[in-house]
C-alpha cells in the first residue's frame, strides 16, 4: 500500500495539534524551581521530563557520577505488589538498585505520566481551534459550487484563488452566463462569534487548574 500524500488540511492538523501539545508541555516542564542542583550533572528540565513522560524517576548515588536522577523500570515485587528493585536507565547507562539504595520520585500516587493528561486536553483544544479555523475559512465562501465536468477545473481554480486570498478572481471569457454552468448552494454558515474562543479558554483554564 502506497503512503498517503499529506494534504494541506493534514499538515494544518498536524501543526495545530503539535503546537497545542508543546505549549502545554512547556508550561508543565517549567512550573517548579529546584534547589541544590548546582553541583550535579542534572538540570530541572531533566527531572520534569522524566515525570512528564514516565510518571516517575529514580534518585540514587552512583559511585562514578555521584547523585543522579533517571527514568527507571521496576523489577520484582513484594507482597504489596511494589518493586523490590529498580533499573535506572539513561543514555549509555543501565544499573539496578535495591529499593533501600535509592529513592523513587512519583509524579502522583498512580505514577501516571502528565503526558496522558496533556494529550487529553490537547485533543479538546485541537477540535476547538480547527473548528474555528474552518469557520473563518468558510466565511470566505459561505456556499457550495455545483458544476459539470467541463467547468470543474474552472471552479477548482476559483476556489483555490479565494483560499489564497486573491481579491479579484479572473475566469474564462467564454463563461458568459455563469449561472448556467455553476450553481450556488448556500451552506448556512454562521458568522464567526466569540463562542469558540470562550470555549477554548474554558478548556485551557480547566487544564491549568488540573
Secondary structure by P-SEA (a helix, b strand, c coil): cccccccaaaaaaaaaaaaaaaaaaaaaaccccccccccccccaaaaaaaaacccbbbbbbbcccccbbbbbbbccccccccccbbbbbcccbbbbbccccbbbbbcccccccaaaaaaaaaaaaaaaaaaaaaaaaaaaccbbbbbcccaaaaaaaaaaaaaacccccccccccccccccbbbbbcccccccaaaaaaaaaaaaaaaac
